[in-house]
Amino acid sequence: MASGTFKRLAGLSGALAVGLGAYGAHGFRRSDRDEYLKELFETANKYHFLHSLALLGVPHCRKPLLAGTLLTSGMAMFCGSLYYQAITADPTLTKAAPLGGTLLIVGWAAMAL
């Protein structure tokens, strides 16, 4: 059951990553935003895309629910906080990024279990 859920989640997340990447390339990048904010958006999109692809591997590991939950939570916290700061210039959620990054690392390790 978890396998099918994470496959669908990978597809939805990948589609969202492509859509946000298009926005970043054609709209956000050409805006008058600070270069640092543009870099944050690009970093968020890169990690979002890579970890969406990683979710496709979750059904093939021994603990798919654990690995998938960690990767999904990590993506939401890491990428979400960077996207938020890039778009709003509000650093309020920035403290979630290190925790999200840690969850991503642990998620990759859980795939090796």
ChimeraX attribute file (.defattr): number of C-alpha atoms within 10 A of each C-alpha:
attribute: neighborCount
match mode: 1-to-1
recipient: residues
	/A:1	8
	/A:2	14
	/A:3	19
	/A:4	12
	/A:5	12
	/A:6	24
	/A:7	19
	/A:8	13
	/A:9	17
	/A:10	23
	/A:11	15
	/A:12	13
	/A:13	21
	/A:14	19
	/A:15	14
	/A:16	16
	/A:17	21
	/A:18	16
	/A:19	13
	/A:20	21
	/A:21	20
	/A:22	14
	/A:23	13
	/A:24	17
	/A:25	13
	/A:26	11
	/A:27	11
	/A:28	19
	/A:29	18
	/A:30	11
	/A:31	11
	/A:32	8
	/A:33	14
	/A:34	11
	/A:35	12
	/A:36	11
	/A:37	20
	/A:38	22
	/A:39	14
	/A:40	19
	/A:41	25
	/A:42	22
	/A:43	17
	/A:44	24
	/A:45	24
	/A:46	16
	/A:47	17
	/A:48	27
	/A:49	22
	/A:50	13
	/A:51	24
	/A:52	25
	/A:53	16
	/A:54	18
	/A:55	28
	/A:56	18
	/A:57	18
	/A:58	27
	/A:59	20
	/A:60	11
	/A:61	16
	/A:62	13
	/A:63	16
	/A:64	22
	/A:65	19
	/A:66	17
	/A:67	28
	/A:68	30
	/A:69	18
	/A:70	23
	/A:71	28
	/A:72	24
	/A:73	19
	/A:74	26
	/A:75	25
	/A:76	19
	/A:77	24
	/A:78	27
	/A:79	27
	/A:80	22
	/A:81	24
	/A:82	28
	/A:83	25
	/A:84	19
	/A:85	19
	/A:86	24
	/A:87	14
	/A:88	12
	/A:89	14
	/A:90	12
	/A:91	12
	/A:92	11
	/A:93	15
	/A:94	17
	/A:95	13
	/A:96	17
	/A:97	20
	/A:98	14
	/A:99	15
	/A:100	23
	/A:101	20
	/A:102	16
	/A:103	22
	/A:104	26
	/A:105	14
	/A:106	17
	/A:107	25
	/A:108	19
	/A:109	12
	/A:110	20
	/A:111	23
	/A:112	11
	/A:113	11
